[in-house]
């Protein structure tokens, strides 16, 4: 089954229509390769706005119960210099 949803990262957001059996990170890769989102880190987790749950980028949309119309928001991990500035 195909889903239409929005993926959001620090660099922006974009709508995508994708097979629910694809891994979530595959959707992000498609958006970056097509120029709809800028290159950047590949987050390991997203937050489903519809379900209010954390979903793994390494599992499929179907496995993570992501549904039509959802918005997945990247959970960016602080590393290096950013973590030091924020005290983490």
N, C-alpha and C positions, 0 to 999 in steps of 0.2 A: 504494500500500500504506500502511496506517496503522501507526504505531509508538506504543508506550507507553513513556515514558521520564520521567526526572526532570530538571528544570532547577533549578539552584542559583545564587543571587546573594548578595550581601552581606546583603540583606534577608530571606533565607530560602530555602526550597526548596518545590517543588510538582511533583506528577505531572501529566503531560499525555498525551493521545492525539491524535496529529496526522498529517496526510498527509505522507508522506516527500518529496513534491514541493514542500512549503512551505519558504520561507526560515526559517532558524533564528530570526532575530529576530522573525518572525511568531509563533512559539510563545511567546516571551517577552512580546510585546505582548498576546496572548490571556490569559496568566496575570495580567498587570497589570490589564487591563481588567475581568477577572472578580473582582478583589480577592484572588486567591490569592497574589500577590506584591505588595509595596509598590512604589509608583512610585520610580524612581531612574534612574541613568544607563543608557544602552543600550550594553552592551559590544560591541566589534567582534569579540572572540574568546572562545571557550569552550574548556575542556579536556575531551576525551572520556575519561571514566574507564575505559571498556572498551578503547579503542585506545591510550590514553596519548599522544594527539596533540592539537595545537591545531587548532581548526576555526573557520572564518570564519562570523560571524553573518549575513553577506550572501549566503551560498550555501545551497543546499537541504540537508536532512538526507541525502538520497540522494547528492548530489554529494560531501558530506563523509564518506560511509560511516558514518553514525550508525545503529546497529542497535537493535532491540527490547531494552528493559531497560537501556539505557545511562544514564549520568548525565552531563549537561553542566554544568560548573562555570564560571561567568563568570570571565574573567581581567580584573580591574579594573585600569585604568591609574591610576597616581598622577598627580594634577595639582595645580597651585597650591600651596596651603598644606601639604597632606599630603606632597607631594614634597619641599618645603623642609625639613620636620621630619625626614624620613628620610634627607636628604642626597643625593637623586637629582636 
